[in-house]
Amino acid sequence: MSGQRMSKQIPDRVVVVGSSVGGTRAAQGLRAAGFTGQVVIVGAEKVAPYDKPPLSKQLLSGEWSVEDIALASVEELGGAGIELRLGVAAGGVDVANRTLTLVDGTTLGYDALVIATGVRPRTLSAPRTVALHTVRELADVSALRGALDSGHGLVVVGGGFIGAEIASTAAGLGVPVSIVEALPAPFSRVLGDEVGGLLAQLHAENGVEVVSGTGVVALRCGPTGLTEVELGDGRVLSAGAVAVGIGCVPNTDWLAGSGIPLADGVATDQFSRVREVPGVYAIGDVANWHDVRTGTSRRVEHWTHAFQQAQLVAHNIVHPDDLQAQTRAPYFWSDQHGVKIQMVGRRGREDAVDVMWRDTSDGQRPVALYSDRGRFTGGVTFGAPQLSARLRRAWEDGLALTDACALVAGLPAPARA
Ligand SMILES: Cc1cc2nc3c(=O)[nH]c(=O)nc-3n(C[C@H](O)[C@H](O)[C@H](O)COP(=O)(O)OP(=O)(O)OC[C@H]3O[C@@H](n4cnc5c(N)ncnc54)[C@H](O)[C@@H]3O)c2cc1C
């Protein structure tokens, strides 16, 4: 046994459940942090680890191939001494005996367990003649692409970011698209009504019909075989494909009854340690993580958060005497109609919002700054990645709204009419 692992606190065998960005980067992070024990990744999906954000963007459009979205090859992981158990889900865990049971009946002992099982999309109930599409895994993309290629249009139910990206990609393929959002303004849950409206405008400018303030009351197969989507306001939309983007649920069913605390995901402390269950950690979309900066716990479904937590959990497993918590600014991006939309920080319900217009590489685009009594709380940029990076630093430095405004002013001013 190495000197490192002779320390009582450092495990000999780490089992990671989930083979996407959280799980894969955690396993690689353990090696990068100098961990010399055994590392095993258990993944329900058969294929080698791949990245999810391109699924609704470059993979759906056909611009990229499956090879382009690999997170790591089987050979690369094998070369790093990371063992893969792919195509078999974890079915249960015995935390007292530190044993994981896979659905094929095999068991795996662990000293430390990292749960990175992510989320799965919610869907709607529909008659068996109606196919509803969601996008979370590789196979979902080919199924949706096939339906889009039928040329009979797409209805996206739900104005969240993944649905909006599907709409944008389909529109780019020349497919007639409608987005249906029950809230008064699409995207308003995260961005607020005003900025959500700006995003809706971007869709409208690119030929996407945005129907908001009304929900879906019925789905049926119409007389021509197309799906009919009946709305609360009486309208009926017909399309060859219906995609649903109404949020996700954490993949925690397999943990029921295990003693691992579940509360909209796996409840962890700020260091990704599962509360009151020694040796178990949870990261990424599935983790209901405690944010010490706000004193609240929440799940975050963004790539950068999963990636950062993967690195931190690896560090925390290898260096239990130097625990580190997430302190970077909340951040996500989305690509829609050729525009990179980036959000830094978070919008509080009562936050004020100021919208400015600036010339950017994508033409004249808005920048929105959120604030709470003069404190800069978040910013959304459209096609301004450098400004987004500066706002990210401003957020981490705790700058005031006036400072954030000064950063925005550093961009070229709009041309006078
Ligand atoms: C289409 C799409 C587009 C996105 N675009 C963006 C974007 O533009 N920007 C952004 O910030 N974020 C984006 N995201 C979100 C981002 O991809 C996620 O935040 C990130 O993938 C979370 O990683 P994760 O490893 O925590 O979970 P996931 O990526 O959900 O992976 C979890 C893995 O665990 C596996 N699993 C589940 N249960 C079990 C089990 N019992 N046993 C074994 N394995 C199991 C699953 O099969 C899956 O492979 C997008 C997501 C999707 C789906």
The ligand as an ORCA input file, in Angstrom:
! r2SCAN-3c Opt
* xyz 0 1
  C     -29.258     18.421    -24.576
  C     -28.518     19.109    -23.469
  C     -27.914     20.333    -23.693
  C     -27.246     20.991    -22.664
  N     -26.659     22.193    -22.920
  C     -26.024     22.839    -21.922
  C     -25.414     24.102    -22.166
  O     -25.432     24.630    -23.286
  N     -24.797     24.726    -21.125
  C     -24.755     24.183    -19.875
  O     -24.191     24.803    -18.954
  N     -25.307     22.977    -19.624
  C     -25.943     22.295    -20.613
  N     -26.519     21.080    -20.366
  C     -26.465     20.531    -18.999
  C     -25.186     19.721    -18.774
  O     -24.960     18.866    -19.847
  C     -25.342     18.958    -17.475
  O     -25.349     19.913    -16.432
  C     -24.237     17.944    -17.259
  O     -24.251     16.961    -18.260
  C     -24.402     17.285    -15.894
  O     -23.473     16.270    -15.774
  P     -23.678     15.073    -14.742
  O     -22.494     14.186    -14.947
  O     -23.973     15.602    -13.404
  O     -25.024     14.323    -15.191
  P     -25.478     13.712    -16.583
  O     -24.789     14.383    -17.711
  O     -26.958     13.687    -16.547
  O     -24.948     12.218    -16.551
  C     -25.399     11.270    -15.638
  C     -24.989      9.902    -16.140
  O     -25.318      8.940    -15.142
  C     -25.909      7.811    -15.754
  N     -26.751      7.123    -14.771
  C     -27.976      7.481    -14.323
  N     -28.411      6.603    -13.396
  C     -27.441      5.662    -13.271
  C     -27.294      4.496    -12.469
  N     -28.238      4.120    -11.599
  N     -26.171      3.766    -12.602
  C     -25.194      4.144    -13.473
  N     -25.273      5.235    -14.255
  C     -26.383      5.993    -14.144
  C     -26.697      8.405    -16.911
  O     -26.960      7.412    -17.885
  C     -25.739      9.486    -17.400
  O     -24.829      8.988    -18.332
  C     -27.177     20.391    -21.377
  C     -27.779     19.151    -21.153
  C     -28.438     18.508    -22.186
  C     -29.088     17.171    -21.936
*
